[in-house]
Amino acid sequence: MHTKIYWLSTEDPEWNAAWSAFPDPELYNEQYGERLQYMGTVARCTEADGWPSGATIYVHEFRHRALPGSNQRWYAAVPATRGWRPRDVAMEQHLVRLGA
């Protein structure tokens, strides 16, 4: 089984929503010259609070190779805004509704 990775466009309002999860979205580490990086968006099935059992949600994944203060590799998963879908998924669902 493989995970499909979706990419947020910088023009998508979700881009700013995803990055706003961090008080300092750059998290620049001067010693290593590293910054927080967006790694892609994936679909996950969840039973988290407030979500229907087995619902598909999208999660934006980030990493930092040398987090300031600890210099450790660090990962963060930011849930997408409720109801947001990647553009190609929204287009596929639209075509199915049209019977294409």
C-alpha distances in whole Angstrom, upper triangle without the diagonal:
4,7,10,13,16,20,23,26,29,31,28,30,27,27,31,29,26,29,31,29,31,35,35,32,33,33,35,36,39,39,35,35,32,31,28,25,23,19,18,17,13,13,13,14,17,20,22,26,27,24,23,21,18,19,16,18,17,18,20,19,22,23,26,27,30,31,35,37,34,33,30,26,25,22,22,20,23,22,23,26,26,25,24,21,20,22,20,19,22,23,21,22,26,25,24,27,29,28,27
4,6,9,13,16,19,22,25,27,25,27,24,24,27,26,23,26,29,27,28,32,32,29,30,30,32,33,36,36,32,32,29,28,25,22,20,16,14,14,11,11,12,14,17,21,22,26,27,24,24,22,18,18,16,17,15,16,17,16,19,20,23,24,28,28,32,34,32,30,27,24,23,20,20,18,20,20,20,24,24,23,22,19,17,20,18,17,20,21,19,21,24,24,23,26,28,27,26
4,6,10,13,16,19,22,24,22,24,20,20,24,23,20,22,25,23,25,29,29,26,27,27,29,30,33,34,30,30,26,25,22,19,16,13,11,10,7,8,9,12,15,19,20,23,24,21,21,20,17,16,13,13,12,12,13,13,16,17,21,22,26,26,30,32,30,29,26,22,20,17,17,15,17,16,17,20,20,20,18,16,14,17,15,14,18,19,17,19,22,22,22,25,27,26,25
4,7,10,13,16,19,21,19,21,18,18,22,21,18,21,24,23,25,28,28,25,26,27,29,30,33,34,31,30,26,25,22,18,15,12,10,8,6,8,10,13,16,20,21,24,24,21,22,21,18,17,13,13,11,12,12,13,16,18,21,23,26,27,30,33,31,30,27,23,22,18,18,16,17,16,16,19,19,19,16,13,11,13,12,11,15,16,14,16,19,20,19,22,24,24,22
4,7,10,13,16,18,16,18,16,15,19,18,15,18,21,20,21,25,25,21,22,24,25,27,30,31,27,26,23,21,18,15,12,9,6,6,5,8,11,15,17,21,21,24,24,22,23,22,19,18,14,13,10,10,10,10,13,15,18,20,23,24,27,30,29,27,25,21,19,16,16,13,14,14,14,17,18,18,15,12,10,12,11,11,15,16,16,17,20,21,21,24,25,26,24
4,7,10,13,15,13,15,13,12,16,16,14,16,19,19,21,24,24,20,22,23,25,27,30,31,28,27,23,21,18,15,11,9,6,5,6,9,12,16,18,22,22,24,24,21,22,23,20,18,14,13,9,10,9,10,13,16,19,21,25,25,28,31,30,28,26,22,21,17,16,14,14,14,12,15,16,16,12,10,7,9,8,9,12,13,14,15,18,19,20,22,23,24,22
4,6,9,12,10,13,11,10,13,14,12,14,17,17,19,22,21,18,19,21,22,25,27,29,26,24,21,18,16,13,9,8,5,6,9,12,15,19,21,24,24,26,25,23,25,26,23,21,17,15,11,11,9,10,12,15,18,20,23,23,26,29,29,27,25,22,20,17,16,14,14,14,12,15,17,17,13,11,8,9,10,12,13,15,16,18,19,20,22,24,25,26,24
4,6,8,7,9,7,6,10,11,9,11,14,15,17,20,19,16,17,20,22,24,27,29,26,24,21,18,15,13,9,10,7,7,11,13,16,20,21,24,23,25,24,22,25,26,24,21,17,15,11,11,9,11,12,15,18,21,23,23,25,29,29,27,26,23,21,18,16,14,13,13,11,13,15,15,11,10,7,9,11,12,13,15,17,18,19,21,23,24,25,27,25
4,5,5,9,8,7,10,12,11,12,15,17,18,21,20,17,18,21,22,25,27,30,27,25,22,19,17,14,11,12,10,11,14,17,20,23,25,28,27,28,27,25,28,29,27,24,21,18,15,15,12,14,15,18,20,23,25,25,27,30,31,29,28,25,23,21,19,18,16,16,14,15,18,17,13,12,9,9,12,14,14,15,18,19,20,21,24,25,25,27,26
4,5,8,8,6,8,11,11,11,13,16,17,19,18,14,15,19,20,23,25,28,26,23,20,17,16,13,11,13,12,13,17,19,22,25,27,29,28,29,28,27,29,31,29,26,23,20,17,16,13,15,15,18,19,22,24,24,25,29,29,28,27,25,23,21,19,18,16,17,15,15,19,18,15,15,13,13,15,17,17,18,21,22,23,25,27,28,28,31,29
4,6,8,7,9,12,13,13,15,18,19,21,20,17,19,22,23,27,29,31,29,26,24,21,19,17,15,17,15,15,19,20,24,26,28,30,29,30,28,27,29,31,30,26,23,21,18,18,16,18,18,21,23,26,28,27,28,32,33,31,31,28,26,24,22,21,18,18,15,15,18,18,14,14,13,12,15,17,16,17,20,21,21,23,25,26,26,29,27
4,5,6,8,9,10,12,14,16,18,20,20,17,19,22,24,27,30,32,30,27,25,21,19,17,14,16,14,13,16,17,20,23,24,27,25,26,25,23,26,28,26,23,20,17,14,15,13,16,17,20,23,26,28,27,28,32,32,31,30,28,25,22,20,18,16,15,12,12,15,14,10,11,10,9,13,14,13,15,18,18,18,21,23,23,24,27,26
4,5,6,7,9,10,11,14,16,18,18,16,18,21,24,27,29,32,31,28,25,22,19,18,15,17,15,14,17,18,21,23,24,26,24,25,23,22,25,27,26,22,20,17,15,15,13,16,17,21,23,26,28,26,28,31,32,31,30,28,25,22,20,18,15,14,11,10,13,13,10,12,12,12,16,16,15,17,20,20,20,23,25,25,26,29,28
4,5,5,6,9,10,11,14,17,17,14,17,20,22,25,28,31,29,27,24,20,17,16,13,15,12,11,14,15,17,20,20,22,21,21,20,19,22,24,23,19,17,14,11,11,10,13,14,18,20,24,25,24,26,29,29,29,27,25,22,19,16,14,11,11,7,7,10,11,8,9,10,11,14,15,14,17,19,19,20,22,24,24,26,28,28
4,5,5,6,9,11,12,15,15,12,14,17,19,22,25,27,26,23,20,17,14,13,10,12,11,11,14,16,19,21,22,25,23,24,23,22,25,26,25,22,19,16,13,12,9,12,12,16,18,21,23,21,23,26,27,26,25,23,20,18,15,14,11,12,10,10,14,14,11,12,11,12,16,16,16,18,21,21,22,25,26,27,28,31,30
4,5,5,6,9,11,12,13,10,13,16,18,22,24,27,26,23,20,17,14,14,12,15,14,14,17,19,21,24,24,26,23,24,23,23,26,28,27,24,21,18,15,14,12,14,14,17,18,22,23,21,22,25,26,26,25,23,20,18,16,15,12,13,11,11,15,16,13,15,14,16,19,20,19,22,24,24,25,28,29,29,31,34,33
4,6,5,7,10,12,13,11,15,17,20,23,26,28,27,25,22,18,15,15,13,15,14,13,16,17,18,21,20,22,20,20,19,19,22,24,24,21,19,15,13,12,10,13,13,17,19,22,23,21,23,25,26,26,25,23,20,18,14,13,9,10,8,7,11,13,11,13,14,16,19,19,18,21,23,23,24,27,28,28,30,33,32
4,5,6,8,12,12,10,13,15,18,21,24,26,24,22,19,16,12,12,9,12,11,10,13,15,16,19,19,21,19,20,19,19,22,23,23,20,17,14,11,9,7,9,10,13,15,19,20,18,20,23,23,23,22,20,16,14,11,10,6,8,7,8,12,14,11,13,13,15,18,18,18,21,23,23,24,27,28,29,31,33,32
4,5,6,9,9,6,9,11,14,17,20,23,21,19,16,13,10,10,9,12,12,12,16,18,19,22,22,24,22,22,22,22,25,27,26,23,21,17,15,12,9,10,9,12,13,17,18,16,17,20,21,21,20,18,15,14,11,11,9,11,11,12,16,17,15,17,16,18,21,21,22,24,26,26,28,30,32,32,34,36,35
4,5,7,8,7,11,13,16,19,22,25,24,22,19,15,12,13,12,16,16,15,18,20,21,23,23,24,21,21,21,22,25,27,27,24,22,18,16,14,12,13,12,15,16,20,20,18,18,21,22,22,22,20,17,16,13,13,10,12,11,11,15,17,16,18,18,20,23,23,23,26,28,28,29,32,33,33,35,38,37
4,7,9,8,12,12,16,19,22,24,23,22,19,15,12,13,12,15,15,15,17,18,19,21,20,21,18,19,19,19,23,25,24,22,20,17,15,12,10,11,11,13,14,18,19,16,17,19,20,21,20,18,15,13,10,10,7,9,10,11,14,17,16,18,19,21,24,23,24,27,28,28,30,32,33,34,36,38,37
4,5,5,9,9,12,15,18,21,20,19,16,12,10,12,12,15,16,16,19,21,21,24,23,24,21,22,22,23,26,28,27,25,24,20,18,15,12,12,10,12,12,16,16,13,14,16,17,17,17,16,13,12,10,11,10,13,14,15,18,21,19,21,21,24,26,26,27,30,31,31,33,35,36,37,39,41,40
4,6,9,9,12,15,18,20,20,19,17,14,12,15,15,18,20,20,23,25,25,27,26,27,24,24,24,26,29,31,31,29,27,23,21,18,16,16,14,15,14,18,17,14,13,15,17,18,19,18,15,15,13,15,13,16,17,17,21,24,22,24,25,27,30,30,30,33,35,34,36,39,40,40,42,44,44
4,6,6,9,12,14,17,17,16,14,10,9,12,14,17,19,20,23,25,26,29,28,30,26,27,27,28,32,33,33,31,29,25,22,19,17,16,13,14,12,16,15,12,11,14,16,16,17,17,15,15,14,16,15,18,18,19,23,26,24,25,25,27,30,30,31,33,35,35,37,39,40,41,43,45,44
4,6,9,12,15,18,17,15,12,9,7,9,10,14,16,17,20,23,24,27,26,28,25,26,27,27,30,32,31,28,26,23,20,17,14,13,10,11,11,14,14,12,12,15,17,16,17,16,14,13,12,14,13,16,16,17,21,23,21,22,22,24,26,27,27,30,32,32,33,36,37,38,40,42,41
4,5,9,11,14,13,11,9,6,6,8,11,14,17,19,22,25,26,29,29,31,28,30,30,30,33,35,34,31,29,25,22,19,16,15,11,11,10,12,12,10,10,14,16,15,16,15,13,14,14,16,15,19,19,21,25,27,24,25,24,26,28,29,30,32,34,35,36,38,39,40,42,44,43
4,6,10,12,12,10,8,6,6,10,12,15,18,20,23,26,26,30,29,31,28,29,30,31,34,35,34,32,30,26,23,20,17,15,12,11,8,11,9,7,7,10,12,11,13,12,11,13,13,16,16,20,21,22,26,28,26,27,26,28,30,31,32,34,36,37,38,40,42,43,45,46,45
4,6,9,9,7,6,5,7,10,14,17,20,22,25,28,29,32,32,34,32,33,34,34,37,38,37,35,33,29,26,23,20,18,14,12,9,11,9,8,7,11,12,11,13,13,13,15,16,19,19,23,24,26,29,31,29,29,28,30,32,33,34,36,38,39,40,42,44,45,47,48,47
4,6,6,5,5,6,9,12,16,18,21,24,27,30,31,34,34,36,33,35,36,36,39,40,38,37,35,31,28,25,22,19,15,13,9,9,7,7,5,8,10,8,11,12,13,15,17,20,21,25,26,28,32,34,32,32,31,33,35,35,37,39,40,41,43,45,46,48,49,51,49
4,6,5,7,9,12,15,19,21,24,27,30,33,34,37,37,39,37,38,39,40,43,43,42,41,38,35,32,28,25,23,19,16,13,12,10,10,8,11,12,10,14,15,16,19,21,24,25,29,30,32,35,37,35,35,34,35,37,38,40,42,43,44,46,48,49,50,52,54,52
4,6,8,11,14,17,20,22,26,29,31,34,35,38,38,40,38,39,41,41,44,44,43,42,39,36,33,30,26,24,20,17,13,12,9,10,9,10,11,9,12,14,16,19,21,25,26,30,31,34,37,39,37,37,35,37,39,40,42,43,45,46,48,49,51,52,54,55,53
4,5,9,12,14,18,19,23,26,28,32,32,36,36,38,36,38,39,39,42,42,41,39,37,34,31,27,24,21,18,14,11,9,7,9,9,12,12,8,11,12,14,17,19,23,24,28,30,32,35,37,35,35,33,35,36,37,39,41,42,43,45,46,48,50,51,52,50
4,7,11,12,16,18,21,24,27,31,32,35,36,38,36,38,39,39,42,42,40,39,36,33,30,26,23,20,17,14,11,10,9,11,10,13,14,11,13,13,15,17,19,22,24,27,28,30,34,36,33,33,31,33,34,35,37,38,40,41,43,44,46,48,49,50,48
4,7,9,13,14,18,21,23,27,28,32,32,34,32,34,35,35,38,38,36,35,32,29,26,23,19,17,13,10,7,7,6,8,9,12,13,10,11,10,12,14,16,19,20,24,25,27,31,32,29,29,28,30,31,32,34,35,37,38,40,41,43,44,46,47,45
4,6,10,12,15,18,21,25,26,29,29,32,30,31,32,32,35,35,34,32,30,26,23,20,16,14,10,9,6,8,8,8,9,13,14,11,12,11,11,12,13,16,17,20,21,24,27,29,26,26,25,27,28,29,31,33,34,35,37,39,40,41,43,45,43
4,7,10,13,15,18,21,22,26,26,28,26,28,28,28,31,32,30,29,26,23,19,16,13,11,7,6,5,8,9,8,10,14,14,12,12,10,9,9,10,12,13,17,18,20,24,25,23,23,22,24,26,26,28,30,31,32,34,36,37,38,40,42,40
4,6,9,12,15,19,20,24,24,27,25,27,28,27,30,30,29,27,24,21,17,14,11,9,5,5,6,9,11,11,14,17,17,15,14,11,10,10,10,12,13,16,16,19,22,24,21,21,19,21,22,23,25,27,28,29,31,33,34,36,37,39,37
4,6,9,12,15,17,21,22,25,23,25,26,24,27,28,26,24,21,18,14,11,8,6,5,7,9,12,14,14,17,20,20,18,17,14,12,10,10,10,10,13,13,16,19,20,17,17,15,17,19,20,21,23,24,26,27,29,30,32,33,35,33
4,7,10,13,15,19,20,24,23,25,26,24,26,26,24,23,19,17,13,11,8,5,5,7,10,12,15,16,19,22,21,19,17,14,12,10,10,10,11,14,14,17,20,21,18,17,15,17,18,18,21,22,23,25,27,28,29,31,33,34,32
4,7,10,13,17,18,22,21,24,24,22,24,24,22,20,16,14,10,8,6,6,7,10,13,16,19,19,22,25,24,22,20,17,15,12,11,10,11,12,12,15,17,18,15,13,11,13,14,15,17,19,19,21,23,24,25,27,29,30,28
4,7,10,13,15,19,18,21,20,18,20,21,18,16,13,10,6,5,4,6,9,12,16,18,21,21,24,27,26,25,22,19,17,13,12,9,9,9,9,12,14,14,11,10,8,12,12,12,14,17,17,18,20,22,23,24,26,27,26
4,7,10,12,16,16,19,19,17,18,18,15,13,10,8,6,5,7,8,11,14,18,20,23,23,26,29,27,26,24,20,18,14,13,10,10,10,10,13,14,14,12,10,9,13,13,12,14,17,16,17,20,21,21,23,26,26,25
4,7,10,13,14,17,17,14,15,15,12,10,6,6,4,6,9,11,14,17,21,23,26,26,29,31,30,29,26,23,20,17,15,11,12,10,10,13,13,13,11,9,9,13,13,10,13,16,15,15,18,20,19,21,24,24,24
4,6,10,11,14,15,12,13,12,9,8,5,5,6,7,11,12,15,18,22,24,27,26,29,31,29,29,26,23,20,16,15,11,12,10,11,14,13,14,13,12,13,17,16,14,16,19,18,17,21,22,21,23,26,26,26
4,7,9,13,13,10,10,8,5,5,4,6,9,10,14,15,19,21,25,27,30,29,32,34,32,32,29,26,23,19,17,14,14,12,13,15,14,14,15,14,15,19,18,15,17,20,19,18,21,23,21,23,26,26,26
4,5,9,10,7,8,6,5,6,7,7,10,11,15,16,19,22,25,27,30,28,31,32,31,31,28,26,23,19,17,13,14,11,13,15,13,14,15,15,17,21,21,18,20,23,22,20,24,26,24,25,28,29,29
4,7,8,6,6,5,6,7,9,10,13,14,18,19,22,24,27,30,32,30,33,34,32,33,30,28,25,21,19,16,16,13,15,16,14,16,18,18,21,24,24,21,22,26,25,23,26,28,26,27,30,31,32
4,6,6,8,8,9,9,11,10,13,13,16,17,20,22,25,28,30,28,30,31,30,31,28,26,23,19,17,14,13,11,13,14,13,15,17,18,20,24,25,22,23,26,26,24,27,29,28,28,32,33,34
4,6,8,9,12,11,13,12,15,15,18,20,22,25,27,30,32,29,31,32,31,33,30,28,25,22,19,16,15,12,15,15,13,15,18,19,22,26,27,24,24,28,28,26,28,31,30,30,33,34,35
4,7,9,12,10,13,12,14,15,18,21,23,26,29,32,33,31,33,34,34,35,32,30,27,24,20,17,16,12,14,13,10,13,15,18,21,24,25,22,22,26,26,23,26,29,28,27,31,32,33
4,6,8,7,9,9,12,14,17,19,22,25,28,31,33,31,34,35,34,35,32,30,26,23,20,16,15,12,13,12,9,11,14,15,18,21,23,19,19,23,23,20,23,26,24,24,28,29,30
4,6,5,9,10,14,16,20,22,25,28,31,34,36,34,37,38,37,38,35,33,29,26,23,19,18,15,15,15,12,13,15,16,20,22,23,19,20,23,22,20,22,25,23,23,26,27,29
4,6,9,11,15,16,20,22,25,28,31,34,36,34,37,38,37,37,34,32,29,25,23,19,19,16,17,18,15,15,18,18,21,24,24,20,21,25,23,21,24,26,24,24,28,28,29
4,6,9,13,15,18,20,24,26,30,32,35,33,36,38,36,36,33,30,28,24,22,18,18,15,16,17,15,15,17,16,19,22,21,18,19,22,20,18,22,24,21,22,26,26,27
4,6,10,13,16,19,22,25,29,31,34,32,35,37,36,36,33,30,27,23,21,17,16,13,13,14,11,11,13,13,15,18,19,15,16,19,18,16,19,21,19,20,23,24,25
4,7,10,13,16,19,22,26,29,31,30,33,35,34,34,31,28,25,21,19,15,14,11,11,12,10,10,11,10,12,15,15,12,13,16,15,14,17,19,18,19,22,23,23
4,7,10,13,16,20,23,26,28,27,30,32,31,31,28,25,22,18,16,12,11,7,7,9,8,8,9,8,11,14,15,12,13,17,16,15,18,20,20,20,24,25,25
4,7,10,13,17,20,23,26,24,27,30,29,28,26,23,20,16,13,10,9,6,5,8,9,9,8,7,8,12,13,11,12,16,16,15,18,20,20,21,24,25,25
4,6,10,13,17,20,22,21,24,26,25,25,22,19,16,12,10,6,5,4,5,9,11,12,10,10,11,14,15,14,16,19,19,19,22,24,24,25,28,29,28
4,7,10,14,17,19,18,21,24,23,22,20,17,14,11,8,6,5,6,6,10,13,14,11,11,11,14,16,15,17,19,20,21,23,25,25,27,29,30,30
4,7,11,13,16,15,18,21,20,19,17,13,11,7,6,5,6,9,10,14,16,18,15,15,14,17,18,18,20,22,23,24,26,28,28,30,32,33,32
4,7,10,13,12,15,18,17,16,14,11,8,6,5,6,8,11,13,16,19,20,18,18,17,20,21,21,23,25,26,27,29,31,32,33,35,36,35
4,6,9,9,12,15,14,12,10,7,6,4,6,9,11,15,16,19,22,24,22,22,20,23,24,24,26,28,29,30,32,34,35,36,39,40,38
4,6,6,9,12,11,9,8,6,5,6,9,12,14,18,19,22,25,27,25,25,23,26,27,28,30,32,33,34,36,37,38,40,42,43,42
4,6,10,12,10,7,7,4,6,9,12,15,17,21,23,26,29,31,28,28,26,29,30,30,32,34,35,36,38,40,41,43,44,45,44
4,6,9,7,4,5,5,7,11,13,17,19,23,25,27,30,33,30,30,29,32,33,33,35,37,38,39,41,43,44,46,47,49,47
4,6,6,5,5,6,6,10,12,15,17,21,23,25,28,31,29,29,28,31,33,33,35,37,38,39,41,43,43,45,47,48,47
4,6,6,8,10,10,13,15,18,19,23,25,27,31,33,31,32,31,34,35,36,37,39,41,41,43,45,46,48,50,51,50
4,6,8,11,12,15,16,20,22,25,27,30,33,35,34,35,34,37,38,39,40,42,44,44,46,48,49,50,52,54,53
4,5,9,10,13,15,19,21,25,27,30,33,35,34,34,34,36,38,38,40,42,43,44,46,48,48,50,52,53,52
4,7,9,13,15,19,21,25,27,30,33,35,33,33,32,35,36,37,39,41,41,42,45,46,47,49,51,52,51
4,6,10,13,17,19,23,25,28,31,33,31,32,30,33,34,34,37,39,39,40,43,44,45,46,49,50,48
4,7,11,14,17,20,23,26,28,31,28,28,27,30,31,31,33,35,36,37,39,41,41,43,45,46,45
4,7,10,13,17,19,22,25,27,25,26,25,28,29,29,31,33,34,34,37,39,39,41,43,44,43
4,7,10,13,16,19,21,24,22,22,21,24,25,25,27,30,30,31,33,35,35,37,39,40,39
4,6,10,13,16,18,20,19,19,19,22,24,23,25,28,28,28,31,33,33,34,37,38,37
4,6,9,13,15,17,15,16,16,20,21,20,22,25,25,25,27,30,30,31,34,35,34
4,6,9,12,14,13,14,15,18,20,19,20,23,24,24,26,28,29,29,32,33,33
4,7,8,11,10,11,13,16,18,17,17,21,21,21,23,26,26,26,29,31,31
4,6,8,6,8,10,13,15,14,14,18,19,18,20,23,23,24,26,28,28
4,6,6,9,11,14,17,15,14,18,19,18,20,23,23,23,26,28,28
4,6,9,12,15,17,15,14,18,19,17,18,22,22,21,24,26,27
4,6,10,12,14,12,11,14,15,13,15,18,18,17,20,22,23
4,7,9,12,10,9,13,14,13,14,17,18,18,20,23,23
4,6,8,6,6,10,11,10,12,15,15,16,18,20,20
4,6,5,6,9,10,11,12,14,16,17,19,20,19
4,6,5,6,9,10,10,12,14,15,17,18,17
4,5,5,6,9,10,10,12,14,15,16,15
4,5,5,6,9,10,11,12,14,15,14
4,6,5,6,9,10,11,12,14,14
4,5,5,6,9,10,11,12,11
4,5,5,6,9,10,11,9
4,5,5,6,9,10,10
4,5,5,6,9,9
4,5,5,6,5
4,5,5,6
4,5,8
4,6
4
